[in-house]
Amino acid sequence: MIDRPIRIGVGDRSIAYERAGKGPSIVLLHGFVGDHREWRAQIDGLAAHHDVVAWDAPGAGHSDDPPPAFRLADYADSLAAFIGALELDRPHVAGLSFGGALALELYRRHPAILRSLILVNAYAGWRGSLPADEVERRLERSLQLAGEPPEAFVQAMLPTMFPPGTPPSVTETLAAIMSEVHPHGFRAMLLSLAEADLRDVLPRVVVPTLVVHGDLDVRAPRAVAEALHRGISGSELVVIPGSGHVTSMDAGPQLTEIMDRFRSGLRQPR
């Protein structure tokens, strides 16, 4: 599970990322239990026609940890600075889970940066997508797990990421990624996601938007995806049968094809 991502200075911290291919740029944003490797199938599959950039958010993978008070707006500003540092010209932005909430916050704060949005098993923040008691339950349990050894963290979280019957090669890969989680970074992403309510952003979105839902996702249920779809005028909703929360891994080829078809179908900029 060890790879060698590139690093770039963004503000006062180092951000790691992987980059492959040529063509229109697409930026991939991972969830809060992993790093850019959650997008391995898409990095490989989209590189034939895209300039694919998959970052490690501050506090994940090979990137530096953020300060304790770092929240979603800070992540979005760091992402905007990262995109600027790489001189990406209005990239497509795809976010998985926490990464989807981050993509929406990026749109709120820096709308001119994005060409399109792809939201995969995403939330409008936990506060914006889940009942208050469920948010409190998840937050309390996740904060507790942040202080546990990696083995306990993986054992508790992994079963919620994939449906039963997912091939061991997939679950073991994510388990290895999760075992390297940064406790401080995980807490910052967790609190950012738990506190966020991005419902007010949805009606402002005017870029082409694709909402993807794994129909066996127990973390962001179908109602969450449908609320995003309803809230973003003109968005497209695609449901992938048999997929769980980390669709980028358990339905990698299908998601790659869907993303490529969506991007290819957009009117090209002048």
Backbone bond lengths (Angstrom), bond angles and torsions (degrees), N, CA, C in turn:
res aa  C-N    CA-C-N  psi(-1)  N-CA   C-N-CA  omega(-1)  CA-C   N-CA-C  phi
1 M - - - 1.456 - - 1.530 112.32 -
2 I 1.306 118.44 3.66 1.454 120.83 -179.40 1.524 109.07 -90.01
3 D 1.322 116.90 125.05 1.454 120.46 173.51 1.521 107.53 -131.28
4 R 1.305 116.32 179.71 1.456 121.22 -172.70 1.521 110.62 -122.85
5 P 1.316 117.95 78.35 1.457 118.63 178.56 1.521 111.69 -68.78
6 I 1.319 115.02 162.95 1.459 122.94 176.13 1.530 107.63 -79.78
7 R 1.320 116.12 156.16 1.460 120.87 175.63 1.523 109.86 -122.76
8 I 1.327 114.72 148.57 1.459 120.92 174.36 1.521 108.31 -143.95
9 G 1.313 116.15 142.81 1.448 120.45 176.97 1.519 110.98 -78.67
10 V 1.330 116.11 127.13 1.462 122.28 177.27 1.525 106.48 -130.09
11 G 1.308 116.62 109.43 1.459 119.12 -174.10 1.512 110.17 64.59
12 D 1.331 115.38 -128.10 1.463 119.49 -178.07 1.514 113.13 -102.21
13 R 1.359 117.15 18.46 1.465 118.94 179.30 1.520 110.60 -138.15
14 S 1.312 114.64 162.94 1.462 122.55 178.70 1.525 109.29 -97.09
15 I 1.324 116.12 129.92 1.463 122.35 177.98 1.524 108.40 -111.72
16 A 1.331 115.51 129.98 1.460 121.51 178.38 1.530 109.67 -97.79
17 Y 1.327 115.81 149.97 1.454 119.60 179.29 1.521 109.32 -159.79
18 E 1.317 114.89 163.35 1.458 121.32 171.55 1.521 107.54 -116.42
19 R 1.338 115.68 144.29 1.458 120.17 -178.51 1.514 109.22 -137.77
20 A 1.333 116.10 137.36 1.466 120.20 -178.59 1.518 109.69 -152.43
21 G 1.328 116.50 149.73 1.452 122.57 171.51 1.510 114.80 84.74
22 K 1.335 114.62 179.65 1.457 123.15 178.64 1.512 108.94 -139.11
23 G 1.332 114.94 150.42 1.450 120.67 -179.63 1.508 110.15 131.04
24 P 1.340 118.04 -161.59 1.463 120.49 176.96 1.529 109.88 -58.80
25 S 1.318 116.82 139.79 1.464 120.56 -176.27 1.522 111.24 -79.41
26 I 1.329 115.39 140.58 1.459 122.51 172.70 1.519 107.64 -133.69
27 V 1.325 116.69 128.31 1.458 123.18 -178.67 1.521 108.45 -104.64
28 L 1.328 116.75 129.86 1.462 123.24 -175.97 1.521 109.84 -109.58
29 L 1.336 116.25 126.88 1.462 123.25 -176.04 1.527 109.49 -115.89
30 H 1.321 116.43 121.09 1.468 121.83 -173.98 1.528 112.33 -82.71
31 G 1.342 114.84 174.90 1.457 121.92 176.87 1.521 112.50 -83.37
32 F 1.344 116.18 -175.81 1.463 118.95 -171.11 1.526 114.54 -88.32
33 V 1.320 118.19 -1.35 1.470 119.86 176.63 1.520 112.26 -108.18
34 G 1.333 117.88 7.02 1.459 118.93 -174.33 1.506 113.27 -143.48
35 D 1.328 114.56 -148.92 1.458 122.05 179.75 1.525 108.09 -153.98
36 H 1.339 116.92 -163.28 1.465 120.11 -173.37 1.519 113.55 -59.15
37 R 1.329 117.59 -20.79 1.466 120.51 -177.28 1.528 113.30 -67.78
38 E 1.336 117.54 -16.42 1.462 119.79 173.53 1.527 111.33 -60.76
39 W 1.326 116.30 -20.41 1.463 121.95 -176.83 1.541 111.88 -103.12
40 R 1.315 118.33 19.30 1.464 120.39 -174.10 1.530 112.06 -53.26
41 A 1.327 117.84 -46.54 1.474 120.01 -177.45 1.520 111.16 -62.19
42 Q 1.343 116.73 -36.43 1.469 119.85 -178.56 1.532 111.33 -77.90
43 I 1.332 117.32 -35.89 1.462 119.30 175.51 1.521 109.78 -57.96
44 D 1.325 115.85 -46.71 1.466 120.61 -179.11 1.525 111.82 -71.52
45 G 1.339 116.30 -41.61 1.457 120.13 -172.74 1.515 114.86 -78.37
46 L 1.328 117.86 -29.09 1.462 120.67 -176.92 1.525 113.08 -92.35
47 A 1.329 116.69 -13.49 1.471 119.95 -173.55 1.522 113.15 -65.26
48 A 1.336 118.29 -18.67 1.463 119.76 179.29 1.528 111.81 -65.20
49 H 1.349 116.95 -28.67 1.464 119.79 -176.01 1.521 113.43 -128.78
50 H 1.326 117.59 4.68 1.458 120.82 -175.57 1.517 111.22 -138.42
51 D 1.308 114.57 155.48 1.461 122.72 165.38 1.528 105.37 -89.50
52 V 1.333 117.03 100.64 1.461 122.53 -172.27 1.532 109.41 -96.45
53 V 1.321 115.84 125.13 1.465 122.10 179.03 1.520 107.67 -124.84
54 A 1.332 116.80 117.51 1.467 122.22 179.64 1.518 108.29 -118.16
55 W 1.324 116.51 113.72 1.459 119.29 -175.07 1.521 112.22 -92.26
56 D 1.320 115.63 160.98 1.457 123.56 162.53 1.519 105.92 -99.65
57 A 1.318 117.52 114.55 1.463 120.56 179.78 1.526 110.19 -60.12
58 P 1.326 118.44 154.85 1.466 119.54 173.44 1.530 110.50 -50.62
59 G 1.328 115.29 126.10 1.458 119.64 -177.83 1.509 114.26 90.56
60 A 1.344 117.86 12.21 1.462 121.59 178.66 1.516 109.69 -136.99
61 G 1.319 116.73 152.96 1.454 121.60 175.41 1.508 112.59 55.23
62 H 1.339 115.71 -127.21 1.460 121.85 -178.19 1.522 113.05 -96.74
63 S 1.341 117.54 7.20 1.465 120.04 179.19 1.520 111.09 -83.77
64 D 1.330 115.53 156.42 1.463 120.97 177.41 1.527 110.79 -67.47
65 D 1.333 115.52 151.31 1.461 120.59 176.29 1.525 110.61 -71.61
66 P 1.331 116.99 147.25 1.459 120.92 173.92 1.527 110.07 -86.44
67 P 1.339 118.29 169.10 1.458 120.00 172.98 1.526 110.79 -68.92
68 P 1.336 118.25 161.25 1.476 120.85 -176.67 1.518 114.43 -57.79
69 A 1.323 117.51 -31.96 1.465 120.51 -176.22 1.527 113.46 -83.05
70 F 1.313 118.99 2.09 1.468 123.47 -179.68 1.528 109.18 -60.03
71 R 1.339 116.36 131.05 1.451 120.79 179.50 1.531 109.85 -134.18
72 L 1.318 116.80 -174.39 1.461 120.84 -168.70 1.534 112.08 -58.95
73 A 1.312 117.79 -38.73 1.466 119.71 178.35 1.521 111.01 -62.44
74 D 1.333 116.92 -37.67 1.464 120.77 178.39 1.530 110.62 -67.20
75 Y 1.337 116.68 -41.01 1.466 119.76 175.92 1.526 110.41 -60.65
76 A 1.342 116.19 -42.81 1.465 119.61 -178.34 1.522 111.31 -65.22
77 D 1.326 116.63 -40.51 1.462 119.28 178.57 1.529 111.13 -67.32
78 S 1.334 116.73 -37.63 1.471 120.02 175.96 1.522 110.76 -64.32
79 L 1.338 115.90 -40.53 1.461 119.79 178.42 1.524 111.07 -64.48
80 A 1.318 117.29 -42.43 1.471 120.30 177.50 1.524 110.69 -61.33
81 A 1.336 116.74 -41.42 1.466 120.21 178.30 1.518 111.11 -66.98
82 F 1.322 116.64 -36.69 1.471 122.36 177.11 1.528 110.46 -62.66
83 I 1.326 116.64 -47.55 1.465 121.40 178.35 1.528 110.27 -61.11
84 G 1.327 116.07 -40.17 1.456 119.62 177.97 1.517 112.53 -67.15
85 A 1.339 116.81 -40.24 1.464 120.46 -179.08 1.520 111.28 -63.60
86 L 1.338 116.70 -32.67 1.467 120.83 178.38 1.530 112.20 -86.28
87 E 1.332 116.01 -2.66 1.468 122.32 179.08 1.531 111.46 56.96
88 L 1.317 116.35 42.51 1.461 120.99 177.34 1.525 108.93 -79.97
89 D 1.312 116.39 133.63 1.463 122.10 -176.13 1.518 110.19 -94.87
90 R 1.333 115.97 99.31 1.464 122.98 179.01 1.533 111.84 42.59
91 P 1.321 117.07 69.50 1.459 120.19 -178.69 1.525 112.15 -72.35
92 H 1.322 115.12 156.71 1.445 121.31 162.55 1.529 106.63 -71.48
93 V 1.321 117.35 142.85 1.464 120.84 -177.70 1.522 108.93 -126.10
94 A 1.343 115.79 123.57 1.456 122.33 179.77 1.519 109.28 -117.65
95 G 1.330 117.05 129.95 1.456 121.15 -179.20 1.517 111.72 -127.94
96 L 1.317 115.72 136.14 1.459 123.37 176.82 1.524 108.86 -104.14
97 S 1.336 117.64 124.69 1.466 122.65 174.31 1.534 110.67 56.51
98 F 1.329 118.61 -115.43 1.463 121.22 174.52 1.528 110.72 -53.02
99 G 1.328 117.08 -38.29 1.453 120.47 179.55 1.517 112.69 -61.84
100 G 1.333 117.50 -30.25 1.455 120.50 175.89 1.520 112.05 -69.01
101 A 1.337 116.17 -42.05 1.462 119.58 175.52 1.528 110.27 -62.44
102 L 1.325 116.17 -40.47 1.460 120.45 177.68 1.531 110.77 -61.93
103 A 1.331 117.19 -41.27 1.465 120.30 178.48 1.526 111.13 -60.84
104 L 1.340 116.67 -39.68 1.464 120.10 177.97 1.531 111.39 -67.64
105 E 1.325 117.00 -39.46 1.464 119.58 177.25 1.526 110.83 -67.10
106 L 1.349 116.60 -36.39 1.459 119.62 174.26 1.523 110.29 -59.60
107 Y 1.332 116.52 -42.27 1.462 119.88 178.51 1.520 110.64 -63.86
108 R 1.321 117.33 -40.52 1.468 119.90 179.05 1.533 111.53 -59.08
109 R 1.322 116.22 -44.76 1.451 121.10 -170.79 1.532 113.09 -91.86
110 H 1.335 116.62 -27.41 1.470 120.16 -175.28 1.534 109.34 -140.72
111 P 1.321 118.99 61.21 1.468 120.70 -171.80 1.515 114.66 -61.84
112 A 1.310 118.26 -27.49 1.468 120.17 -176.52 1.521 112.62 -74.02
113 I 1.329 117.51 -12.36 1.465 120.68 -176.34 1.522 112.24 -73.04
114 L 1.341 117.29 -35.00 1.463 121.20 -168.50 1.526 112.32 -92.32
115 R 1.329 114.71 146.76 1.460 120.91 172.05 1.524 111.15 -97.39
116 S 1.342 116.66 -35.12 1.459 121.24 176.78 1.521 108.55 -158.56
117 L 1.349 115.52 167.39 1.461 122.53 179.28 1.522 109.61 -123.00
118 I 1.326 115.77 137.65 1.463 122.04 171.11 1.531 106.07 -126.33
119 L 1.331 116.42 115.22 1.459 122.70 -174.37 1.528 108.34 -111.62
120 V 1.326 116.19 111.63 1.470 121.91 -174.16 1.522 109.20 -109.14
121 N 1.337 116.24 114.66 1.470 121.24 -178.86 1.533 109.67 46.31
122 A 1.302 114.50 46.88 1.464 122.12 -171.42 1.519 110.62 -96.47
123 Y 1.323 114.55 169.21 1.459 123.32 176.07 1.530 109.33 -124.53
124 A 1.324 114.99 155.33 1.460 120.59 163.91 1.531 107.39 -88.63
125 G 1.337 115.80 47.89 1.457 121.86 -168.12 1.517 108.91 75.78
126 W 1.338 117.31 155.27 1.469 118.64 176.82 1.524 110.67 -63.63
127 R 1.331 116.97 -42.73 1.470 119.35 179.44 1.519 111.26 -62.78
128 G 1.315 116.46 -29.62 1.453 120.38 -178.73 1.514 114.69 -88.60
129 S 1.352 116.98 -3.51 1.465 119.53 -174.48 1.523 114.64 -131.17
130 L 1.326 117.85 -20.20 1.462 120.92 -171.84 1.527 110.94 -124.47
131 P 1.344 118.34 154.82 1.467 120.58 174.72 1.528 111.14 -60.09
132 A 1.331 116.42 150.52 1.457 121.39 -175.40 1.521 112.20 -58.56
133 D 1.342 117.80 -39.95 1.466 119.38 -179.12 1.522 111.68 -68.02
134 E 1.326 117.26 -32.24 1.462 120.52 177.46 1.528 110.73 -71.09
135 V 1.325 116.62 -38.94 1.467 119.79 176.09 1.519 110.05 -60.22
136 E 1.332 116.82 -46.35 1.459 120.46 -179.20 1.523 111.45 -63.16
137 R 1.322 116.60 -40.56 1.464 120.35 179.78 1.523 110.89 -64.58
138 R 1.305 116.81 -46.50 1.461 120.46 179.96 1.528 111.72 -63.87
139 L 1.313 115.23 -43.05 1.458 119.33 -178.01 1.524 110.78 -63.46
140 E 1.309 116.95 -46.60 1.464 120.54 -179.25 1.526 111.19 -61.46
141 R 1.322 116.42 -46.10 1.462 120.61 -178.71 1.526 111.18 -66.60
142 S 1.325 117.43 -42.46 1.457 120.46 -177.55 1.522 111.99 -68.47
143 L 1.338 117.04 -38.38 1.458 119.45 176.08 1.523 111.18 -63.13
144 Q 1.310 115.96 -36.99 1.458 119.70 176.22 1.525 110.63 -63.79
145 L 1.318 116.38 -43.92 1.465 120.49 -178.23 1.523 112.00 -67.50
146 A 1.339 116.88 -27.71 1.466 120.01 -179.85 1.515 111.75 -60.73
147 G 1.327 117.09 -24.78 1.453 120.69 179.14 1.507 114.41 -95.63
148 E 1.329 116.88 1.02 1.466 121.18 -178.77 1.529 110.64 -86.87
149 P 1.344 117.42 160.36 1.467 120.28 173.47 1.531 110.44 -61.22
150 P 1.339 117.67 156.33 1.467 120.22 -177.54 1.521 113.99 -53.15
151 E 1.330 117.48 -38.44 1.465 120.40 -177.88 1.533 110.74 -61.31
152 A 1.332 116.74 -43.79 1.457 120.54 -179.61 1.531 110.79 -68.89
153 F 1.324 116.18 -38.68 1.463 121.06 178.21 1.526 110.27 -59.75
154 V 1.322 116.41 -48.99 1.466 121.03 -179.10 1.528 110.64 -64.69
155 Q 1.309 116.73 -44.65 1.469 120.47 -177.76 1.524 111.62 -59.69
156 A 1.329 117.04 -37.16 1.457 120.63 -178.37 1.529 112.84 -78.82
157 M 1.328 117.39 -39.22 1.459 120.91 -171.98 1.525 114.00 -89.03
158 L 1.315 117.03 -34.25 1.470 120.22 -171.66 1.528 113.30 -58.44
159 P 1.344 120.44 -41.99 1.468 118.92 -177.47 1.521 114.37 -61.71
160 T 1.330 118.05 -19.87 1.468 119.93 179.57 1.528 112.35 -86.24
161 M 1.316 117.07 -5.65 1.462 120.18 -174.04 1.529 113.12 -91.67
162 F 1.336 117.01 -26.33 1.461 120.97 -175.59 1.526 110.28 -134.65
163 P 1.327 117.50 153.55 1.467 119.97 175.40 1.527 110.70 -77.29
164 P 1.336 117.94 159.68 1.458 120.60 174.09 1.520 111.08 -55.30
165 G 1.309 116.01 143.49 1.454 121.01 179.34 1.512 114.81 89.95
166 T 1.340 117.66 -0.28 1.464 119.81 175.47 1.522 109.40 -63.36
167 P 1.326 119.26 134.71 1.471 121.15 -177.84 1.528 112.29 -55.04
168 P 1.336 116.94 139.01 1.466 120.08 178.61 1.524 113.54 -55.03
169 S 1.328 117.25 -32.58 1.466 119.27 179.78 1.529 111.47 -59.69
170 V 1.337 116.98 -31.78 1.456 121.78 179.11 1.528 110.67 -79.21
171 T 1.333 116.34 -49.58 1.464 119.14 -177.52 1.524 111.34 -65.63
172 E 1.322 117.17 -36.96 1.467 119.89 179.98 1.528 111.54 -69.11
173 T 1.326 116.36 -33.32 1.464 119.28 177.28 1.519 110.79 -64.96
174 L 1.343 117.08 -46.80 1.463 118.70 178.86 1.526 110.80 -67.04
175 A 1.325 117.58 -36.21 1.467 120.06 177.89 1.523 110.68 -59.05
176 A 1.326 116.53 -41.12 1.467 119.93 179.21 1.525 111.10 -66.14
177 I 1.340 116.81 -39.74 1.466 120.47 177.35 1.526 109.82 -64.44
178 M 1.336 116.57 -45.70 1.461 121.16 -177.86 1.525 112.02 -64.68
179 S 1.303 117.39 -30.59 1.467 120.41 -178.75 1.530 111.81 -66.62
180 E 1.339 116.41 -15.60 1.458 121.35 179.55 1.532 112.55 -101.27
181 V 1.336 116.89 14.21 1.465 120.69 -177.44 1.530 110.55 -59.98
182 H 1.326 116.43 143.67 1.462 121.91 175.13 1.535 107.61 -87.26
183 P 1.310 120.26 116.69 1.476 119.38 -179.86 1.526 113.60 -54.86
184 H 1.343 117.97 -43.53 1.462 120.18 -178.75 1.534 110.94 -67.79
185 G 1.319 116.22 -41.43 1.452 119.34 178.54 1.512 112.13 -67.46
186 F 1.327 116.79 -39.48 1.456 120.53 178.16 1.529 110.73 -61.10
187 R 1.334 116.79 -43.83 1.468 119.99 178.85 1.534 110.88 -60.57
188 A 1.331 116.21 -43.14 1.469 119.43 -178.67 1.534 110.78 -64.13
189 M 1.325 116.98 -44.02 1.465 119.44 178.77 1.522 111.27 -67.41
190 L 1.346 116.10 -40.78 1.456 120.85 178.84 1.521 111.42 -59.51
191 L 1.326 117.04 -51.04 1.463 120.41 -179.12 1.530 111.09 -64.48
192 S 1.323 116.79 -37.18 1.467 120.37 176.95 1.520 110.96 -59.97
193 L 1.319 116.25 -46.56 1.458 121.30 -178.16 1.524 111.21 -68.92
194 A 1.334 116.37 -42.56 1.465 120.51 -177.28 1.523 111.74 -65.23
195 E 1.327 117.29 -37.86 1.463 121.14 -175.46 1.522 113.37 -81.87
196 A 1.322 117.61 -16.49 1.469 120.44 -170.24 1.528 112.73 -79.77
197 D 1.320 114.83 138.49 1.463 123.15 169.72 1.527 106.34 -132.09
198 L 1.318 115.76 102.47 1.462 122.01 -172.72 1.523 112.76 -104.78
199 R 1.324 116.54 17.01 1.457 118.84 -177.71 1.526 112.30 -60.76
200 D 1.338 116.79 -30.41 1.458 118.67 179.90 1.523 112.86 -71.06
201 V 1.338 116.55 -17.45 1.476 119.96 179.37 1.524 110.62 -76.99
202 L 1.329 117.05 -33.76 1.460 121.01 -169.73 1.528 113.52 -54.75
203 P 1.330 120.21 -48.84 1.476 118.34 -179.29 1.520 113.90 -69.46
204 R 1.327 118.31 -11.82 1.464 121.21 178.55 1.527 112.52 -84.32
205 V 1.333 117.10 -15.84 1.462 120.58 -173.63 1.525 109.83 -71.42
206 V 1.327 115.45 121.81 1.466 119.98 -179.88 1.525 111.99 -119.68
207 V 1.334 117.80 -0.94 1.461 119.91 175.86 1.530 108.68 -84.89
208 P 1.341 118.47 154.89 1.458 120.21 176.15 1.534 110.71 -55.74
209 T 1.333 115.73 135.09 1.459 120.51 -174.57 1.519 110.68 -134.81
210 L 1.327 114.57 132.95 1.458 122.51 175.81 1.523 108.00 -114.17
211 V 1.327 116.89 127.03 1.461 122.72 174.92 1.526 107.51 -108.25
212 V 1.324 116.55 123.52 1.468 121.76 -178.80 1.522 108.66 -115.76
213 H 1.328 116.03 133.78 1.465 121.03 -179.04 1.523 110.33 -130.90
214 G 1.346 116.27 129.87 1.453 121.28 169.91 1.512 109.04 -83.02
215 D 1.323 118.18 122.55 1.466 119.03 -168.37 1.525 113.77 -71.56
216 L 1.344 118.45 -6.75 1.461 121.57 175.26 1.540 111.33 -110.41
217 D 1.314 115.94 20.17 1.461 120.89 179.45 1.527 109.35 -73.91
218 V 1.332 116.87 117.90 1.464 120.92 179.40 1.520 111.92 -94.71
219 R 1.326 118.39 -8.07 1.460 121.35 -179.67 1.538 111.77 -92.47
220 A 1.312 116.96 -43.55 1.471 121.71 175.59 1.525 107.06 -120.54
221 P 1.328 117.89 84.37 1.469 121.19 -173.69 1.529 113.13 -61.93
222 R 1.308 114.83 170.79 1.474 122.39 -176.05 1.527 111.76 -52.53
223 A 1.332 117.41 -39.03 1.459 120.11 -178.40 1.529 111.55 -60.51
224 V 1.326 117.83 -31.73 1.462 121.19 178.65 1.525 110.12 -66.71
225 A 1.337 115.94 -45.46 1.466 119.90 178.87 1.522 111.14 -64.86
226 E 1.328 116.91 -40.42 1.462 119.79 -179.10 1.531 111.20 -66.22
227 A 1.338 117.05 -34.30 1.462 119.96 177.65 1.528 110.81 -66.99
228 L 1.329 117.07 -39.56 1.467 119.89 175.17 1.530 110.28 -62.51
229 H 1.316 115.96 -44.90 1.465 121.44 -178.97 1.526 111.28 -61.51
230 R 1.325 116.51 -45.23 1.470 120.24 178.84 1.526 111.42 -66.08
231 G 1.326 115.74 -37.94 1.453 119.79 -174.90 1.511 114.28 -73.20
232 I 1.343 117.48 -26.45 1.462 121.86 -178.13 1.526 108.32 -103.14
233 S 1.295 116.81 103.94 1.458 121.83 -176.22 1.521 111.14 -58.36
234 G 1.328 115.73 131.48 1.458 121.04 177.05 1.514 114.82 80.24
235 S 1.326 117.83 2.44 1.459 119.39 179.85 1.523 110.86 -70.69
236 E 1.327 114.59 160.34 1.463 122.49 177.97 1.521 108.52 -110.75
237 L 1.315 117.02 134.76 1.465 122.34 177.06 1.518 109.33 -111.66
238 V 1.331 116.10 125.48 1.461 122.34 176.34 1.517 108.19 -122.86
239 V 1.331 116.75 128.55 1.463 122.70 178.51 1.519 108.80 -106.64
240 I 1.322 116.43 129.46 1.469 121.58 179.57 1.524 108.71 -103.25
241 P 1.328 118.16 111.87 1.461 120.85 -178.97 1.530 111.95 -63.90
242 G 1.326 115.59 140.72 1.460 121.26 173.69 1.514 115.16 79.54
243 S 1.330 117.86 3.19 1.463 120.94 -177.92 1.518 110.58 -100.50
244 G 1.342 116.02 148.51 1.450 121.94 177.79 1.508 112.12 -99.38
245 H 1.342 115.95 -143.54 1.459 120.20 -174.26 1.528 112.77 -76.43
246 V 1.328 116.86 -38.97 1.469 119.65 -178.26 1.529 108.03 -96.09
247 T 1.310 115.02 68.86 1.459 122.99 -177.16 1.524 111.93 -59.36
248 S 1.317 116.76 -30.42 1.471 119.88 179.91 1.521 111.80 -60.71
249 M 1.329 117.04 -21.80 1.460 120.86 -178.55 1.525 112.27 -106.27
250 D 1.340 118.54 -44.84 1.467 118.32 -174.76 1.520 112.88 -84.33
251 A 1.333 116.62 -12.62 1.472 121.09 174.26 1.519 108.68 -136.14
252 G 1.324 115.85 44.55 1.454 121.72 -173.57 1.514 114.99 -53.25
253 P 1.329 119.39 -54.44 1.466 119.82 -178.29 1.525 112.87 -62.36
254 Q 1.345 116.74 -40.73 1.468 119.33 179.70 1.520 111.03 -63.84
255 L 1.325 116.98 -45.27 1.462 119.60 -179.48 1.521 110.90 -64.37
256 T 1.326 116.99 -41.55 1.463 120.36 179.04 1.526 110.62 -59.06
257 E 1.315 116.61 -44.25 1.464 120.89 179.60 1.530 111.16 -63.97
258 I 1.333 116.46 -42.05 1.465 120.80 179.66 1.517 110.93 -63.75
259 M 1.335 116.46 -44.54 1.462 120.73 179.57 1.519 111.35 -64.30
260 D 1.329 116.79 -42.60 1.461 121.18 -179.44 1.524 110.55 -64.90
261 R 1.335 116.21 -41.85 1.470 120.09 179.68 1.527 111.12 -66.05
262 F 1.328 116.44 -41.35 1.462 120.23 178.57 1.522 110.66 -61.84
263 R 1.311 116.79 -50.06 1.456 121.06 -178.53 1.524 111.41 -62.99
264 S 1.333 116.55 -41.81 1.461 120.34 -177.44 1.526 111.62 -68.10
265 G 1.327 116.82 -26.23 1.458 120.76 -178.05 1.502 114.40 -82.43
266 L 1.328 117.60 -7.32 1.451 120.36 -179.08 1.526 110.55 -78.07
267 R 1.311 115.84 147.84 1.466 120.06 176.20 1.527 108.46 -66.76
268 Q 1.288 116.10 130.37 1.451 120.58 -177.11 1.534 111.31 -74.39
269 P 1.326 117.06 143.85 1.467 119.91 179.59 1.513 112.15 -66.51
270 R 1.318 116.70 152.09 1.464 120.14 178.61 1.515 109.94 -76.78
